[in-house]
Amino acid sequence: MAERGRRDLVVVGGGPAGLAVAAAAAARGLEVLLLERGSLPADKACGEGLLPAGVRALEALGALALLPPEERAPLRAIRWIDASGATAEARFPGEGGLGVRRTALSAALLARARAAGVEVRERTPAVSHRRGPSGVEVATPSAVERAALLVAADGLSSPIRVREGLDRPVGGVQRFGVRRHFGVAPWTDAVEVWFGEGLEAYVTPCGPRRVGVALLHEASARSSFGEMLERFPALRARLGRAPFASAQAGAGPLQREASARIRDRLVLLGDAAGYVDAITGEGLSLALESALELGRALPGALARGAGEAALAPWERATARRFRVYAARTRFVLGLARRPEARRRVLSAAARHPRALARLVSWAVG
Ligand SMILES: Cc1cc2nc3c(=O)[nH]c(=O)nc-3n(C[C@H](O)[C@H](O)[C@H](O)COP(=O)(O)OP(=O)(O)OC[C@H]3O[C@@H](n4cnc5c(N)ncnc54)[C@H](O)[C@@H]3O)c2cc1C
């Protein structure tokens, strides 16, 4: 389909969003080049909890079976634990979710992308780009690549979103995330969200002897990982003397907004298209689902010229899903900031487990 010297697609960013859309598009016969500034497989600050919808998307991409058993753990439920001791838990629907090491997720998606025929270039940053009526040019330090469409999957800070003037300033409290793994057998098959003052601990089993702890915090609550963890004494006791099983990795500010997700011959995908917060653990699922759907939509959109009108049906569906995620995340963030309301909601949820399970089933698909 692509002209000589010009691909159908250049994807910038080899995170889950970029690898997934590259794999899905190449599997439909498109010629795809992926540029990643770092090395692959990649690690990243992440809670590593994949909700059921994300697990299904991984399966559809053919990547689920490639996750080694020692890098994953089943997640059957989500449990919220308040500093006051109030706790509520809901089972995930169906097969449940998955805790998975980012390096293993990256390796599985990379293998699918390469098997589908994607040309993957590591340690190759996109340094600039230009959109024209008939295509895009993306410059790396060593070459200029041409394609019919550019997918910017370049993460939270998305240089492409910024260069395009699509970065919308966000106000309010800035939040950050930092994670480490502990070498300990998981004590539960639930992903746990521990609420503290100005910070939460997001605890995910992600291997037979590995538990990840991501601390999500406001700028004012920032301290060292160890000091922030001490603010959850019951969790600290659970971890006991378990050794660290990874280096510390951080990210933030978390909240980002894009004024648009598509332009003629350009799509922003994954975190590059906007992010609210990690507190509901949905970023990966959103990224994988929207990448999969974009891969399905692209042959038709490219045949129609890859302009905004051709990309609009995908954009509308993705925007709907993002609005639901954003509303849900803002609600949980509101509870995180209001201890009294949170205690009341958790106590009510614990008294009505069936209603909570229905709510969670609706929320996480
Ligand atoms: C602390 C924390 C905890 C989280 N917990 C969870 C969780 O439990 N569950 C969940 O589902 N989600 C979670 N998330 C969110 C999840 O990590 C993101 O939503 C997900 O990584 C988005 O994938 P992405 O591909 O869009 O971006 P990324 O994974 O950030 O990938 C972007 C890629 O683009 C590359 N790149 C950037 N600029 C360039 C350039 N100029 N040229 C070439 N390459 C470039 C980067 O090197 C990177 O590899 C969490 C996030 C944080 C910060």
The ligand as an SDF file (V2000), in Angstrom:
LIG
                    3D

 53 58  0  0  0  0  0  0  0  0999 V2000
    3.3240    5.8320   39.0470 C   0  0  0  0  0  0  0  0  0  0  0  0
    2.4100    5.3260   37.9580 C   0  0  0  0  0  0  0  0  0  0  0  0
    1.6190    4.2070   38.2130 C   0  0  0  0  0  0  0  0  0  0  0  0
    0.7890    3.7130   37.2160 C   0  0  0  0  0  0  0  0  0  0  0  0
    0.0490    2.5890   37.4500 N   0  0  0  0  0  0  0  0  0  0  0  0
   -0.6990    2.0550   36.4770 C   0  0  0  0  0  0  0  0  0  0  0  0
   -1.3920    0.8170   36.6790 C   0  0  0  0  0  0  0  0  0  0  0  0
   -1.2860    0.1900   37.7320 O   0  0  0  0  0  0  0  0  0  0  0  0
   -2.1660    0.3380   35.6750 N   0  0  0  0  0  0  0  0  0  0  0  0
   -2.2750    1.0160   34.4790 C   0  0  0  0  0  0  0  0  0  0  0  0
   -3.0110    0.5460   33.6100 O   0  0  0  0  0  0  0  0  0  0  0  0
   -1.6170    2.1550   34.2500 N   0  0  0  0  0  0  0  0  0  0  0  0
   -0.8280    2.6990   35.2040 C   0  0  0  0  0  0  0  0  0  0  0  0
   -0.1130    3.8280   34.9500 N   0  0  0  0  0  0  0  0  0  0  0  0
   -0.2290    4.4740   33.6370 C   0  0  0  0  0  0  0  0  0  0  0  0
    0.5930    3.7730   32.5510 C   0  0  0  0  0  0  0  0  0  0  0  0
    1.9210    3.6140   32.9990 O   0  0  0  0  0  0  0  0  0  0  0  0
    0.5580    4.6230   31.2740 C   0  0  0  0  0  0  0  0  0  0  0  0
   -0.7790    4.9690   31.0030 O   0  0  0  0  0  0  0  0  0  0  0  0
    1.1480    3.8680   30.0800 C   0  0  0  0  0  0  0  0  0  0  0  0
    2.5220    3.6450   30.2510 O   0  0  0  0  0  0  0  0  0  0  0  0
    0.9300    4.6610   28.7900 C   0  0  0  0  0  0  0  0  0  0  0  0
    1.6480    4.0790   27.7400 O   0  0  0  0  0  0  0  0  0  0  0  0
    2.2120    4.9820   26.5520 P   0  0  0  0  0  0  0  0  0  0  0  0
    2.7440    4.0380   25.5390 O   0  0  0  0  0  0  0  0  0  0  0  0
    1.1850    5.9790   26.1360 O   0  0  0  0  0  0  0  0  0  0  0  0
    3.3880    5.8550   27.1900 O   0  0  0  0  0  0  0  0  0  0  0  0
    4.8720    5.3790   27.7770 P   0  0  0  0  0  0  0  0  0  0  0  0
    4.7230    4.0720   28.3750 O   0  0  0  0  0  0  0  0  0  0  0  0
    5.2970    6.5240   28.5700 O   0  0  0  0  0  0  0  0  0  0  0  0
    5.7270    5.2650   26.4470 O   0  0  0  0  0  0  0  0  0  0  0  0
    6.1500    6.3940   25.7320 C   0  0  0  0  0  0  0  0  0  0  0  0
    7.4280    6.0360   24.9750 C   0  0  0  0  0  0  0  0  0  0  0  0
    7.7680    7.0990   24.0920 O   0  0  0  0  0  0  0  0  0  0  0  0
    9.1800    7.2250   24.0640 C   0  0  0  0  0  0  0  0  0  0  0  0
    9.5060    8.5670   23.5700 N   0  0  0  0  0  0  0  0  0  0  0  0
    9.2320    9.7610   24.1440 C   0  0  0  0  0  0  0  0  0  0  0  0
    9.6730   10.7630   23.3610 N   0  0  0  0  0  0  0  0  0  0  0  0
   10.2340   10.1880   22.2620 C   0  0  0  0  0  0  0  0  0  0  0  0
   10.8550   10.7040   21.1070 C   0  0  0  0  0  0  0  0  0  0  0  0
   11.0230   12.0140   20.8890 N   0  0  0  0  0  0  0  0  0  0  0  0
   11.2980    9.8410   20.1640 N   0  0  0  0  0  0  0  0  0  0  0  0
   11.1610    8.4980   20.3470 C   0  0  0  0  0  0  0  0  0  0  0  0
   10.5830    7.9480   21.4340 N   0  0  0  0  0  0  0  0  0  0  0  0
   10.1260    8.7930   22.3780 C   0  0  0  0  0  0  0  0  0  0  0  0
    9.5890    6.9700   25.5110 C   0  0  0  0  0  0  0  0  0  0  0  0
   10.9520    6.6160   25.6230 O   0  0  0  0  0  0  0  0  0  0  0  0
    8.6410    5.8430   25.8980 C   0  0  0  0  0  0  0  0  0  0  0  0
    9.2010    4.5680   25.6530 O   0  0  0  0  0  0  0  0  0  0  0  0
    0.7170    4.3690   35.9430 C   0  0  0  0  0  0  0  0  0  0  0  0
    1.5010    5.5090   35.7120 C   0  0  0  0  0  0  0  0  0  0  0  0
    2.3370    5.9740   36.6980 C   0  0  0  0  0  0  0  0  0  0  0  0
    3.1800    7.1900   36.4140 C   0  0  0  0  0  0  0  0  0  0  0  0
  1  2  1  0
  2  3  1  0
  2 52  2  0
  3  4  2  0
  4  5  1  0
  4 50  1  0
  5  6  2  0
  6  7  1  0
  6 13  1  0
  7  8  2  0
  7  9  1  0
  9 10  1  0
 10 11  2  0
 10 12  1  0
 12 13  2  0
 13 14  1  0
 14 15  1  0
 14 50  1  0
 15 16  1  0
 16 17  1  0
 16 18  1  0
 18 19  1  0
 18 20  1  0
 20 21  1  0
 20 22  1  0
 22 23  1  0
 23 24  1  0
 24 25  2  0
 24 26  1  0
 24 27  1  0
 27 28  1  0
 28 29  2  0
 28 30  1  0
 28 31  1  0
 31 32  1  0
 32 33  1  0
 33 34  1  0
 33 48  1  0
 34 35  1  0
 35 36  1  0
 35 46  1  0
 36 37  1  0
 36 45  1  0
 37 38  2  0
 38 39  1  0
 39 40  1  0
 39 45  2  0
 40 41  1  0
 40 42  2  0
 42 43  1  0
 43 44  2  0
 44 45  1  0
 46 47  1  0
 46 48  1  0
 48 49  1  0
 50 51  2  0
 51 52  1  0
 52 53  1  0
M  END
$$$$
